[in-house]
Amino acid sequence: METLMAILIGGLFASGIYLMLRRSIVKLAIGLVLLSQSANLTIFTVAGLTRGNPPLVPEGETMPLVPYADPLPQALVLTAIVIGFGVLAFTLVLVKRVYQTVGTDDMDEMRSTDGFKD
């Protein structure tokens, strides 16, 4: 299962980097989302994919029953998802404002509106 996840994560990272290198600012935002999701999957995979009991301690025991799912990576990924959603919302508002101001989503054309000469 870890091998399949590694291939999936590699594909998501490659797709995200490819989209971020495109000239369109919309593709840049989509690439940012793909990178954040691949980072979340990386955390899950590195922590170990365990199909087991929830990390609850039964009554009268001192430890959870083995095997149990580790709650730390789940908490980290949940926090990363919330932060990623906030970054995505800010990025989409920024993209909309840039498009309204400049009138294009091509980064090369945006550079030509800065007033700088190459």
N, C-alpha and C positions, 0 to 999 in steps of 0.2 A: 504494500500500500504506500509505503514511503517513497518508493521509486516512481510510482505513478504521480504522486503529489509533487515530487521534485521536477518531473517533466512538465507538469501543469504550471508550477511556479515559474520555471524558466521561460515557458511560453508567454506567460503574463508579463514578466519583466521585459522580455524582448519586445512584445507588442507595445507596452507602455513607453519604452524608450524610443521605439520607432515612431510612434505617434507624436511624442514630444519633440522630435526632430523635424516634423513636417512644418510647412509654412503657415498653416491655418491655426489660429488661436483656439478654435473650437476643438480641433484634434489635440492640441496641447492640454486642454482641460480633460478630455477623455483619457489621454495617456497618464495624467496625474491620478485619475481614479483607478486605472489599472495597476499602477505602481503601488498605490496604498493597499489595494486588495491583495496583491501578491505578497506584500510585506506581512499582512495579517495571516495569510496562509503559511508563510515561512515560520512565524511564531508558533502556530499550531503544530506544524510538522516537526520542528526542532524539539518541542516539548514532549513529543511522543503521542501518537494516536492510540488512545486506549479506549476500547469499548468495555466499559465495566460499570461498576456501581457508582452512584453519586457520592461525592466526598462528604458523606454524613456519618457521624459516629453513632452506631446503634446504642440503645439504652443498655447500660451495664458493661460496655466495652470502653477501652481507652484509645483505640485507633479505628479508622474506617476499615471496612472489610476489603482485603486485597483481591483483585485489582480494582482500583478506583481512579476516577478521572481527576486530574490535577486542576484545581480551580484557578491557579495563578495565571496560566496562559489565557484562560477564558476571560478573566477580568482585564488583562492587558489588551486583548483584542477588542473587547467591548468598548474600552476607553478609546482605543485607536479608531474604531468605527465612528464614534461620536465626534472625535476631533476631525477625522477625515470628512465627515458630513459638513461640519462647519467650514472647513477649508474649501470644499466643493461649492457650497453656497456663496462664499465670498468670491470665488473664482468666476462663477456664473454671473454674478452681479457686475464684476469688473469687466468681463467679456462683453456683456450687454452695453455697458457704458462706453467702452472703447469703440464698439461697433457704431453706436449712435453718434459719437464724436467724429470718428475718422471716416466711417461709411464703408469699411471693408474689414475682412478678417485675415487678410494676407499680411504677414509680418514684414515682408519686404516693402510693401506699399506703405505700411505704417512708419517705417524708418524714413522713407522719403518725405513724409510730412513733418518731420522734426525740424527741418530747416538746415540740417547738416549736409554737407556735400562729401561724397566719397572720393 
